[in-house]
Amino acid sequence: MVEKNNYDASQIQVLEGLEAVRRRPGMYIGDTGSRGLHHLVFEVVDNSIDEALAGYCDHIQVTILEDGSIKVIDNGRGIPVGRHAKTGKSALELVLTVLHAGGKFGGSGYKVSGGLHGVGLSVVNALAEWMVAEIHTDGGVFRQEFSKGIPQTEVERVGDSQITGTIIHFKPDGSIFETVQFSDEILANHLREMAFLNGGIRIELIDKKTGENQEFHYNGGIASFVKWLNRNKDALIKEPIYLNGQRDNSIVELALQWTTGYSENVLSFANNINTTEGGTHEIGLKSALTRTINDYARQNNLFKSGQENFAGEDIREGLTAVLSVKLTNPQFEGQTKTKLGNTEMRSLTDSIVSEQLGIFLQENPAIAKRIIEKATTASQAREAARRARELTRRKNALDNITPLPGKLADCTVTDPALCELYLVEGDSASGTAKQGRSRQYQAILPIGGKIINVEKARLDKVLAHEEIRTIITAMGTGIGEDFEVEKARYHKVIIMADADIDGSHIRTLLLTFFYRYMRPLIEEGYLYIAQPPLYQVRKGRQAQYAYDDEELEKVLNEMGRQGATIQRYKGLGEMNADQLWDTTMNPENRVLLRVAMEDVQAAEDIVTVLMGERVQPRREFIEKNAKYVVNLDI
């Protein structure tokens, strides 16, 4: 039974006034792009989730309206509306207009919460064109309106109510954000996580623009989360292992399941906040996993004579894990809360996982044996990969790897911020690119033939592939756990392939490689895809280019159709050097698509579906998305 603590105006504590949020929004929400835009919604939802953690809320509804505004409704207690003794203002106005005002700084309103900084709703308000708060509490309906964080009305009682809850309706300020278009997919992924992490809560996502409704409701908690994450993978053990424990007011939950794949997928959360950069709880988990499984293998004579202990990466090969901790005073790095810093959570997580996993392995020897067999194979592959990795490390010159399948034509500038590396499909196109490029800052590396599908191979096999070794050496960054983005020799890596099926396949293979083994390149915004034109329209001496069918129609209308000749490019090699420069390589004219990671888990899913072992999920994906394909070349 949840203890029903009072939550009223006296619980609201003011630490600091709202300052400069509109001038420097990145300090509070990360950036003003798509990520920051969606962070606004997450801040509002997190307040509703905190009500669920406190035991007062079991239904949250998020709606995207036709005008681009967002409405979040919960059935929690409702933000207090009474007068705050210290300031004389209503508690609602304080929460929505004062930075660091909230019920989570030591009062009895919340024991565990994610919105600890008290900046969430006030920052959303400051960055909204307008906001309307409607509160159902104390038998009434209370309403207040705001514009860019400034109250436009007093808190007004506008009716009676027999329910409790909070409704926050806001529209992001288009003068602040680069985009104000919300993504169903990004919102759904976050809301789904919240539903998994708070078993039993029901969360709805309604899009009035598309008419699509989604509902997330899971009673199985994080064990269900792990099964969902592995839905397109082959599990090594049938059911996830679930462990949990508590010390004082801190709770640790862990669900883990190994698959037959090679990549690890460890998600960690603190008070429902996705700690994407890990932290002390994740360090404790990894330490416990490594020590406990090594101890079990050693005690049960599962190591060969003279065999060294497994490395952590051996044990985590193919592992999907969700770690969720709850604590009363979490210390996060920054408002976006991507890393947990509480030192006590390292030892607490370590001790709970060590004790309970050790018991599980003793009671389930068949499962333990399967885990250790996989770790053994991974260990052998790691040693082979170590030897192969040595060959890929750039020391003094690129000729450490011989022979190169296609010689790198490097640029003369040495400042990485100015340098571009084109990965060009085929000898013909790379030859043209070398002639047409700017030698000062553009390097060309030919990619011959299909590269290895890294999703279906261990690291030792990946590093044995000549094309991959060449790319790693040219980049100078190392790979995987040795990867150092600071050593990148180029801050623009541009995949340039033909606009046909083979070119699309090569792009997908290269993107999978970068995602799995050089992910920081994507996170730093260094990876791009070139967009060569599909058509040249020539009329007399005049020539224009079109990048798709819609643009072709526009060009034909401008030039006049009569007497116009249309050439459709099937390959980069059909262009001469000047044409390739003018259309695809000249920074003043070219079109580049930057590869972004708006949502890591969505990227993880798509890579698994498209490049993994299982055929059925790939078939379903193709059938579902075939209608969106344009310019299909068969």
N, C-alpha and C positions, 0 to 999 in steps of 0.2 A: 504494500500500500504506500503510495507516494505521500510524503508529508506536505500538507497544504500550507506553505508559508505565505504571509501577507505580501502583497505586491501592490503598493500604492505610491503616492507622490513622495512619501518620506524615503522611499528606496532609491530615488534618483539623486545621484551625486554629480556635481559639476566640477570638472577638473580644469577645463581650459576652453576659451571661446573659439568659435569657428573663424579660422583665418586662412585666407589665400587659397582655398580649395579650388576655386574657379581659375585662379591664375596658374596653379601648379597641380593639376588633377593627377598627373602621373605619380606623385608622391603618395597618393591615397588609393588609387585603383590600378596602378601599374602602367597604363598607357591610355591613349585616347582613340585607339583602334577598336577592332572587333572584340578583342579580349577585355579591354576596359569597359566597353559598352555592356557586355554580358555580365561583367562583375557587378554592375549596379543591381541587376536582378538577383544575383547570388547573395548580395548583402541583405536585401530585403527578405529573401527566403530564409537566410541563416537566422534571422530574428524569429521567424516562425518555427524553425527547427529547434531553436533554444527553448521555446515554449513546449515543444514536444519532449525535449530532454528533461524538462522540469515536470513533465507528467500532465500537462494541461491542454495539449493539442494533438489531434490525431487525423486532421484533414487540412490539406493546403491546396489551394487552387491558383494556378498561374495562367493568366490569359493575355495573349497578344491581340490587341484590338486593331480595327481597320485603320485607325489614324496613326499607328505605330507606337501607341502608348502601351504600358504594361500595368496590369492590375493583379495584385497578390492578396489573396484572402486566406485567413486562417481562423480556426475556431478556438484560439487560445484565450487568455484572460483579457486581452485588450490592453494597449498601452495606457498607463494611468493618465487621467485628465485633470486630477485635482491640482490645487495650487501648491507650488513648491515653497516651503517655508523660507529658505535662504534667499531666493531670488524674487519671490512674489509672482513669478510666471507660472503658467500651467506646465505640468510635467510633460505633456505631449509636445508643447512648443519647444521645451528644452531639448527633448530627445531629437527633434527634427531640425533644430537650428544651432545647437551648441556642440562643438567638437568635444569628445570625451564626456558626454553626458549620457548616463544610462544606468540600468539596474544591475550591472555586472562587476562592480568594483568593490565588493565586500559586503554589500547589504544582503539581506536574506531572500531577495527576489529570485536569485539563481545560484545554484551550487556549481553547476557545470554549464558552460556555454562556449560557443565558437566566436560570437561577436564581442570579444573581450575589450577591444579598444574603445567601444562606444562611439566610433566615428561612422559606422555603417549607414544608418538612416540619414544622418545629417549631411554626409557627403553625397549620397544619392539625391537628396533634396537640393543641395547646392549646385549639382550638375544637371538638374532637370529644368526644362523650360517651364514646367509647372508640376505641382504635386497637390493631390487632395488626399487627406487622411480622414478616414471614417472609422470611429471606434465604437464598438458595442461593449458597454461596461456599466455596472452600477444601475441596471435597469433602463439605461438611456442610449441614444445614438448621438455621438458627438462628432463634429466636423470642423476641419480647419483647412484653408487653402493657402498655397505658397506659390511664389514665382521666383525661380533662381535662388531658392533658399530663404527668401524674404517673406514673412507672413503677410498675406493679403487680407486676412480676416482674423478675428479672435476665435478661440475655441467656442463653438456654439452648440448648444443642445438642440437637435433638429427633430427629435422624436423619441419614442419609447422602444425598448427592446427587451425581449425575454432571453436573448442569447448573449454570448460574449465572443469577442474576436476583434481582429484588426484588418482593415482594408486599406492598402496603400496603392494609389493609382497615380502614375507619373509618366511624363514623356521626356525622354532624354533631350538635352539641348543640342540642336544641330550645329550651333556655332562652336561647340566644344569638341564634338566627336567627328572623326573622319567618316564614319558611317553610323547611321541610326537604324539599320536593318537588322532585326533580330533573326537568329538562326534557330529553327526548331530543333535541329540536331544537337547543337551545342547546349541549349537549354535542357533538352531531354536527357542528355548524358549526365548532366549535373543532378537533375531531379531524380533520375534513376538511382544514382549513387546514394542520395539522401534516403530514398525508400529502402534500399538494401541495408544501409547503416542503422536505420531506425525501424527494425522489423515491426510490422503491423500498421505503420502510418500509411495513409492513402494520399498520394500526390497526383493532381491532375494537371495536364498541360493542354490548354485550349488555344487554337489558332483561328481567330475569327476571319483572317484573310483567306486561309485555305480551307477552312471548315474541318480541319483535322483535329481529333481529340485523342490524347494518349493518357493512360492511367498507369501508375506504378504503385504496386502494393505487394509486399513480400513478407511472409511470416518466417522464412528461414534465415533471415539476417545475413551475415557475411558469408556463411557457408553457401547460401543460395547465390550470393554475389560471385564467388569463385566458380561455381558451376556455370553461371551465365558467361563469365569471361572465357571459360574453356569450351563453350558450346560448339565451336567450329574446330576444336582440336581433339586429338585422341588421348584420353586420359590413361596414365600409367596405373593409377589406383582409382577404383570405381567411385568412391565417395570422398569428398574433402575431409581432411583431419581438422577438427575444431577443438581449440584450446582456449581456456579463459581463466582469469584469476583476479583477485582484488586485494589491495593493501590500503588500509585507511580509506580515503575517498577516491583513490585511483583504481581504475579498471583497465585490464588488458584483455583484448579478444584477438584471436588469430585463427584464420582458416587457410589451409594450404593443400594443394593438390599438384602432383607432378604429372606432366604430359610426356608424350614421346618426342616432342619437339626439342629445340636446342636453345631457344631464347628464354630468359627469365622475365617475369612480369610481377613485380612486387609493388603493391599499392599500399600506402600508409596514410592513416588519418589520425588527427588529434581533435577531439570534440567535434567530430564530423567534418573538420576542415581537411581537405586533401593536401597533405604535406608533400608536394611534388619533389621537393629537394631533400626529402628524408628528414634526418635529425636523430636525436638520441634514442628514440624508441626503435627506429629502424636499425641503428647500429647494434642495439641490444638484441634484436631479433636475429640478425645475421651472425653475430657472435655465438648466440645460443645454438643456432642451427648447426654451425660448423663444429663446435665443440661436442655437442650431444651425439651427432651422427658418427663422428670420428670415435668417440668413446665407446659407442655401441658396437661399431665394427671391430674395434680393437679387443673389447671384452669378450666378444663372441667369435673370435678367431676368423673374421671374414676378410682380413688383410693377408696378402701373401707374405712370405718371409722377406723381411727387409723393406717392405713397401712403406712409403711415406704417407703421412696423413693426407686426406683430401684437402684441397684448397676450397675456400668458400664458393668460388665460381663453379667448381665441380659439382658440389652439392646442390647449387641453385639452378643448374642446367635444366631447362624444361619446367621450372617451378612457377606456378601461379599462386600468389599469396595476397591476402588482404589482412592488414594489421590495423586494428582500431583501438585507440586508447582514449580514456576519459579521465580528466584531472581537473582539480578546482582552480589552479592558478597556472595555466600554460604560458610559456614564454615563447612567442613566435618572433621570427625575424621579419619585421616590417608588417604593414597593414594587410598585405596580400597573403600573409601567413603560409609561406611555402616551406618553412623549416622549423622543427621543434627544437628548443634549446634546453629544456629542463634536464639537468644532469641526473636527477633521481630516476627518471623514466628509463634510462639505459640499464641500470641495475635491476629495476623492477621487471622490465620486459624480459631481460636475460634470465632472471631467476624463475619466472613463471613458465616461460617457454621451455627452458632446460628441464625443469622438474616434470612438467606434464608431457612433453614430447618423449622424454626418457621412459616414462611409464607406458606411453602408447606403443613405442617400439618394442618394449619387452612383452607387451600383451598381444602384439600383432607381428610375429616374426616373419610371416610370409610377405607382408607389405614392406617391412624393414629391409628384407633381402632384395626386393625389387628396386627400392630407392638406392641401396648401396651398389647394386649391379650397374645402375645407370650412372652413378657418380664415378665408378671405376672406369667405365668406358670414356666418360667425359675427361677424367684425369689423364688417361692415355692420349686422348686427342689434344688436350691442353699442352702436353709436353711436345707433341709433334708441331703444334701451332707455335710454341715458343721458339722452336728452331726455325720455323718458316718466317716468323715475325722478325727475327734478326736480319733476314735478308731484305726486309722492306724498310728498315729504318734508314732514313736519309742521313748520311754522315757528312761527307764533303762534296760529293758529286752524284749525279744520277746514274753514272755508269757502275754503281754498286750492283745493279741488276742487269745482267746481260744474258741473251740479247733482248733488246726492247722490241716488241712486236710492231710498234710504230714509233719513230723517233719523236720525242717531245721537241717542238719548236718553241723555245721559251721566249719570254719578253725581256727587254733590256732593263726596264725599271725594276727595282728591288723592293720598293715599299709595297707590302701586301695589300694595303688599302687601295692602291691604284691598279693592282694587277688582276687580270681576268684569265681564267683557264677555260677554254672551250673543249669539251669532250665531244668529239665529232665522229659520227658513225661512218665507217667506210673510208677506204684509201682515196677514192676519187674526190669525195666531198672534202676530206681533210687537206688534200693537195690544193684544192680551190681556196679553202679557208686560209691556208698558209700564204697564198699569193695575195688574198684580198685584205688580210688583217692589218691592224696597226701594230707593227713589230715592237713599238715602244712599250705597250702595256697589255697586249693580247697574246696569250700562249695557246698553242694548238696541240692537243693530244689525240691522235687517232684511236678509235676503238674498233677493233676488227672482229666481226662475227659476234655471236651471242655470248654474253658473259654468264657466269655461273649464277644460278638461283640460290642466293644465300639463305633463303628461308628453309631450304631442304638440305642444308649442308652444315657440318660443324666448322669451326674456325680453321682447323688445320686444312680442310679441303678448300675453304675459301682462299686461304693464303697461298695455297699451291697453284691457284689459278693465275696465269700470267698477266691477264688484263687487270685484275684486281691489284696485284702487286705493283704494277706500273702506276696505277692511279694513286695508291697509298704513298709511293715513293715521290711522285710528283708533288703531292700535297704537303709532304713533310711533317705530318701531324701524328703519325702512328695510327693505331687502330684500336677499337674496343676500349678496354680498361686503360691502355697506354695512350689513348687519344688526348692530345693537347691542342685545343683550338688556337691557343696563342701562337703556335708554331705554323699555322696555316700560311702557305706562301702566296695564296690568292684569296681575296675577300669576295670575289665573284667566281663561282664555279657554274658554268653554263652548259647544260646538256643540249646538244644540237644534233637532232636526228631527223630522218626523212618523215614526211607526213603520210606514211603508209602503215600497214599492219606491222611490218618488221621494225620500223622505227618506233612505233608505239611500244612494242615488246621490249626493245632495248631501253627505252625511257623507264619503263616499269621496273626492269631488272636493276638499273642503276639507282633508281629511287629507293628500291628495297634495300640495296646495299648501303646507301647513305643513311637511311633510317635506322638500320640495325647496328651499323658499326661506326658511323660518323655523325650521329644525331645532333651534336652541338653545332655543326655547320648549318643545319636547318633552323635550329633554335636561334642562332645568331643572324639568320637572314642572308646567309652566304650562297645558298643554292638556288639556281634559276633554271628555267626551261626556255630555250629560244623558240620563237614563233616565226618560222620562215613563211613567206606568202604561198598561197595555194595557186594563185593565178597571176599571169602578166597579161595586161590588155594593151595592145599596140595599135596605133592608128597613125599612119605616116611615120613621122619621126618621134611622135609622142608616145611614151610608155608609162603606164601606171600599174600598181600592184594591188592585189586584193587578198586579204587573209582568210576570208570565208565567203560563202555564197551570198550572204546579205550585202557584204561590202562590194562584191563583184557587180551586183545589180546597181549599186550606187555609182560605181565607176563607169559602167556602161551608159547609165543615164546622163552622167556628166559629159562623157566624151562623145556620146552619140553612137548608136549601135551600128549604123550603116558604115561598112568599110573597116570595122574594128576586128582585129584578130585576137582570139583568146588562146593563151597557152596555159595548160594546167601542169604545174610542176609535180612530178611524182617523187623526185629525189633532189637532194641538195646539189648533186653532181651535174644536174641539168643547167645550173646557173654558171655564168662565168664569174670571175673574181670580183669584178666591179658590181655586178648585180647582187652577189652574196653580201658584199660590204654594205651597199646602199640599203638593202632590205632587212638584213638580219644581224649585222655586226656593228653598224655605225650607231653609236649611242644617241645621236640626234634623231634617228629615224626608227630604230629597231623596236620591236615589241618583246619584252621579257616577262615571263610569269614567275614571280617569286614563290618558291615552295614554302608554305607556312604550316605550322602545327598548332592550329587553333585548339585542338583537343587531342591529347596524346592517346587516349583510349580508343577514340574513333579511328585514329591512324593505325593503332595496333590491330584493331579488328579488320580493317580493310586489307592490310598486308597479309594477315593470316588467311583471309578468305581467298584473295587473288593468287597468292604465291605458296600457300601451304599444301599439305599432302592430300587433304580431303576434297573430293570432286564435287559432292552434292552442294555444299555451301556456295561454291564458285558458280555452279550451274544456276542456282536460285538467284544469285546476285546478278548474273548476266540477263536472266529472264526478266527480273524486276526492273533493270536499268536500261534495257535495250532501246526503249522508246526515247531515251535522252541522247543517244549517240548521233553525232553529226559528222559529216565528211568521212564516212566509213569507206575504206579502200580495200577491196577484196580482189 
